[in-house]
Amino acid sequence: MILFEEHRSDKSNYLYHQLDTNLNFQKHMHRSFEFICVFSGNLLCQVEDKNFYLSAGQALLILPGQIHSYQTKEYSESYLCVFSNDYVSSFSKELNGRYLSNPSFTFTDFNLIKQLQNPKTDKYTVKSILYGICGMAYSRSTIIQNNNRNSELVNRIASYVQDNFMCDISLKQITEEFGYSYYYLSSFFNKNFGISFSSYVNRYRAQYASHLLRETDATITEIASMCGFASIRNFNRVFKGIYGDSPRAYRQKTRMQHSP
């Protein structure tokens, strides 16, 4: 999944699709709903402190604000859809920040996925499909309170990164703004996100940069600045460490793959 999509996903009428082979992605959160369905293989989805092992024909609905991650140990093919709350406004209001006790369910009608992906599908059909997905998860669950005491702080930190990743931000700034000690928040972040704060921010920036490299004609220098990197050298080092290619080589490779 693309981290920068979290930054945009609180916009109205937001709908994002992704097909993946061997999906692996670190802990993250966003302000929208996320639907994941496995076509083949097996996928481990961690949502808050619970693990869900999805095989072919199984799906999961992740709610706004829930920390989640994905891991493929051997092989998986999956479809992922992120959609804003206004597509399912009544369902979102009923939840009111609460969670579902069992958000996993069977999903085998792949024609619905094709309809969601089709840009010609009208908005009312899209809403009906997304409401149907929410209904599948709702029918197997009860609505429960969020008893994770850490989730509020996790959400505050993640939201701060989403809103400020283009600027020069640091954990020290967050500790001063949130009123926590640096050592406490550093330990808290590593425990709840699985990586250091600086690594998380760099991955966020690199993911956004990958989108700009694929979808825009902005120069490498412009993209580095737009993503909050202090220098071209730093941008090249971080990006290559995550993607295995320099930003320039990545742009050339992805454009060749999508050329007719």
C-alpha positions as CSV (number, residue, x, y, z in Angstrom):
1,M,0.0,0.0,0.0
2,I,1.1,3.5,-0.6
3,L,1.7,5.6,2.5
4,F,1.1,9.0,0.8
5,E,-2.5,7.8,0.0
6,E,-3.1,8.1,3.8
7,H,-2.3,11.7,3.5
8,R,-4.9,12.3,0.8
9,S,-7.5,9.7,2.0
10,D,-9.4,12.1,4.3
11,K,-10.6,14.0,1.2
12,S,-14.3,13.6,0.2
13,N,-15.2,11.0,-2.5
14,Y,-11.7,9.4,-2.2
15,L,-11.4,5.9,-3.8
16,Y,-8.1,4.2,-4.3
17,H,-7.4,0.7,-5.7
18,Q,-4.4,-1.5,-5.7
19,L,-3.6,-5.0,-6.9
20,D,-0.6,-6.7,-5.2
21,T,1.5,-9.7,-5.5
22,N,3.3,-10.6,-2.2
23,L,2.0,-7.6,-0.3
24,N,4.3,-6.5,2.6
25,F,3.8,-3.2,4.4
26,Q,4.8,-1.8,7.7
27,K,2.4,-0.6,10.5
28,H,0.5,2.5,9.5
29,M,-3.0,4.1,9.8
30,H,-5.2,6.6,7.9
31,R,-8.5,8.4,8.2
32,S,-10.5,6.2,5.8
33,F,-11.8,2.7,5.4
34,E,-9.6,0.0,3.9
35,F,-10.9,-3.2,2.3
36,I,-8.4,-6.1,1.6
37,C,-9.4,-9.3,-0.3
38,V,-7.1,-12.2,-1.0
39,F,-7.4,-13.9,-4.4
40,S,-4.8,-16.6,-3.8
41,G,-2.1,-17.6,-1.3
42,N,-2.0,-16.4,2.2
43,L,-1.7,-13.0,3.8
44,L,-1.1,-12.0,7.4
45,C,-2.9,-8.8,8.4
46,Q,-2.2,-7.3,11.8
47,V,-4.9,-4.9,13.0
48,E,-4.1,-3.2,16.3
49,D,-3.0,-6.2,18.5
50,K,-4.9,-8.9,16.6
51,N,-3.6,-11.1,13.7
52,F,-5.9,-12.2,10.9
53,Y,-4.6,-14.9,8.5
54,L,-6.4,-14.5,5.2
55,S,-6.4,-17.1,2.5
56,A,-8.1,-17.2,-1.0
57,G,-11.7,-15.9,-0.8
58,Q,-11.3,-14.1,2.5
59,A,-11.4,-10.4,3.2
60,L,-11.0,-7.8,6.0
61,L,-12.4,-4.4,6.6
62,I,-10.1,-2.0,8.4
63,L,-11.7,1.0,10.0
64,P,-10.4,4.6,10.2
65,G,-7.7,5.2,12.8
66,Q,-6.8,1.5,13.2
67,I,-3.1,0.7,13.1
68,H,-2.5,-2.2,10.6
69,S,0.2,-4.0,8.6
70,Y,0.5,-6.7,6.0
71,Q,3.0,-9.6,5.7
72,T,3.3,-12.3,3.0
73,K,5.5,-15.2,4.2
74,E,5.3,-17.3,1.0
75,Y,2.9,-16.0,-1.7
76,S,-0.2,-13.9,-2.0
77,E,-2.3,-12.1,-4.6
78,S,-4.7,-9.5,-3.2
79,Y,-6.9,-6.5,-4.0
80,L,-6.8,-3.4,-1.7
81,C,-9.3,-0.5,-1.7
82,V,-9.1,2.6,0.4
83,F,-12.3,4.7,0.5
84,S,-13.3,7.9,2.3
85,N,-15.9,7.9,5.0
86,D,-18.5,9.8,3.0
87,Y,-19.1,6.7,0.8
88,V,-20.6,5.0,3.8
89,S,-21.5,7.9,5.9
90,S,-24.4,6.2,7.9
91,F,-22.1,3.2,8.8
92,S,-19.3,5.6,9.8
93,K,-21.6,7.6,12.1
94,E,-22.9,4.5,13.7
95,L,-19.4,3.3,14.5
96,N,-18.5,6.7,15.9
97,G,-14.9,5.8,16.6
98,R,-15.7,2.3,17.9
99,Y,-14.5,-1.0,16.3
100,L,-15.9,-4.2,15.0
101,S,-15.3,-7.4,17.0
102,N,-14.7,-9.5,13.9
103,P,-13.9,-7.6,10.7
104,S,-12.9,-10.6,8.6
105,F,-15.4,-12.4,6.3
106,T,-15.7,-14.5,3.2
107,F,-15.7,-12.6,-0.1
108,T,-15.8,-14.4,-3.5
109,D,-17.8,-12.1,-5.7
110,F,-14.8,-10.7,-7.7
111,N,-17.2,-9.1,-10.2
112,L,-17.9,-6.5,-7.5
113,I,-14.1,-5.7,-7.5
114,K,-14.2,-5.2,-11.2
115,Q,-17.1,-2.8,-10.9
116,L,-15.2,-0.8,-8.2
117,Q,-12.2,-0.6,-10.5
118,N,-14.1,0.5,-13.5
119,P,-14.1,4.3,-13.8
120,K,-17.4,4.2,-15.6
121,T,-19.2,2.7,-12.7
122,D,-21.7,5.3,-11.4
123,K,-21.3,6.7,-7.8
124,Y,-24.5,5.1,-6.5
125,T,-23.4,1.6,-7.6
126,V,-20.0,2.3,-6.0
127,K,-21.7,3.3,-2.7
128,S,-23.9,0.3,-2.8
129,I,-20.9,-2.1,-3.2
130,L,-19.0,-0.4,-0.4
131,Y,-22.0,-0.5,1.9
132,G,-22.4,-4.2,1.0
133,I,-18.8,-4.8,2.1
134,C,-19.3,-3.0,5.3
135,G,-22.5,-5.0,5.8
136,M,-20.6,-8.3,5.4
137,A,-18.2,-7.3,8.2
138,Y,-21.0,-5.8,10.4
139,S,-23.2,-9.0,10.1
140,R,-20.4,-11.1,11.7
141,S,-19.5,-8.6,14.5
142,T,-20.6,-6.6,17.4
143,I,-19.6,-2.9,17.8
144,I,-17.1,-2.6,20.6
145,Q,-15.3,0.2,22.4
146,N,-11.7,0.8,21.7
147,N,-9.9,-0.3,24.9
148,N,-6.4,0.2,23.5
149,R,-5.0,3.0,25.7
150,N,-2.1,3.6,23.3
151,S,-4.3,4.1,20.2
152,E,-5.0,7.7,20.8
153,L,-1.3,8.7,21.0
154,V,-0.5,6.4,18.0
155,N,-3.2,8.2,16.0
156,R,-1.9,11.6,17.1
157,I,1.6,10.8,16.0
158,A,0.6,9.3,12.7
159,S,-1.7,12.2,11.9
160,Y,1.1,14.6,12.7
161,V,3.4,12.9,10.2
162,Q,0.6,12.9,7.6
163,D,0.1,16.6,8.0
164,N,3.7,17.7,8.2
165,F,5.9,15.2,6.3
166,M,6.7,17.8,3.7
167,C,8.4,20.0,6.3
168,D,11.5,19.4,8.5
169,I,10.0,17.4,11.3
170,S,11.6,15.5,14.2
171,L,10.6,13.4,17.2
172,K,11.9,16.2,19.4
173,Q,9.3,18.6,17.9
174,I,6.5,16.1,18.6
175,T,7.7,15.6,22.2
176,E,7.6,19.4,22.8
177,E,4.2,19.8,21.2
178,F,2.6,16.7,22.8
179,G,4.2,17.2,26.2
180,Y,6.1,13.8,26.5
181,S,9.7,13.1,27.2
182,Y,11.9,12.3,24.2
183,Y,12.9,8.9,25.6
184,Y,9.4,7.8,26.4
185,L,8.1,8.8,23.0
186,S,11.0,7.2,21.1
187,S,10.4,3.9,22.9
188,F,6.7,4.2,22.4
189,F,7.1,4.8,18.7
190,N,9.4,1.8,18.2
191,K,7.1,-0.5,20.1
192,N,3.9,0.5,18.3
193,F,5.2,1.1,14.8
194,G,8.0,-1.4,14.7
195,I,10.6,1.1,13.3
196,S,12.2,4.4,14.4
197,F,10.5,7.7,13.9
198,S,13.0,8.9,11.3
199,S,12.7,5.6,9.3
200,Y,8.9,6.0,9.3
201,V,9.1,9.6,8.1
202,N,11.6,8.6,5.4
203,R,9.4,5.8,4.2
204,Y,6.4,8.1,4.1
205,R,8.4,10.6,2.0
206,A,9.8,8.0,-0.3
207,Q,6.3,6.5,-1.0
208,Y,5.0,10.0,-1.9
209,A,8.1,10.5,-4.1
210,S,7.5,7.3,-5.9
211,H,4.0,8.5,-6.9
212,L,5.4,11.8,-8.1
213,L,8.1,10.1,-10.1
214,R,5.5,7.9,-11.8
215,E,2.7,10.3,-12.3
216,T,4.3,13.8,-12.8
217,D,7.0,15.4,-14.9
218,A,8.4,17.3,-11.9
219,T,12.2,17.3,-11.7
220,I,14.1,15.1,-9.2
221,T,15.1,18.3,-7.4
222,E,11.6,19.5,-7.2
223,I,10.3,16.1,-6.0
224,A,13.0,16.0,-3.3
225,S,11.8,19.4,-2.0
226,M,8.1,18.5,-2.3
227,C,8.6,15.4,-0.2
228,G,10.6,17.1,2.6
229,F,14.1,15.8,1.9
230,A,16.8,18.1,3.0
231,S,19.0,17.5,-0.1
232,I,19.2,15.6,-3.3
233,R,21.9,13.4,-1.8
234,N,19.7,12.5,1.1
235,F,16.8,11.8,-1.2
236,N,18.9,9.5,-3.4
237,R,20.2,7.6,-0.4
238,V,16.9,7.1,1.3
239,F,15.0,6.3,-1.9
240,K,17.5,3.7,-3.1
241,G,17.6,2.1,0.3
242,I,13.9,1.5,0.1
243,Y,13.3,0.8,-3.6
244,G,16.7,-0.5,-4.7
245,D,17.0,2.1,-7.5
246,S,17.8,5.8,-7.6
247,P,14.9,8.1,-8.2
248,R,16.0,8.7,-11.8
249,A,16.4,4.9,-12.5
250,Y,13.0,4.2,-10.8
251,R,11.3,6.8,-13.0
252,Q,12.8,5.3,-16.2
253,K,12.0,1.7,-15.2
254,T,8.3,2.4,-14.2
255,R,7.6,4.4,-17.3
256,M,9.1,1.7,-19.5
257,Q,6.9,-0.9,-17.8
258,H,3.7,1.2,-18.5
259,S,4.6,2.3,-22.0
260,P,2.5,0.8,-24.8
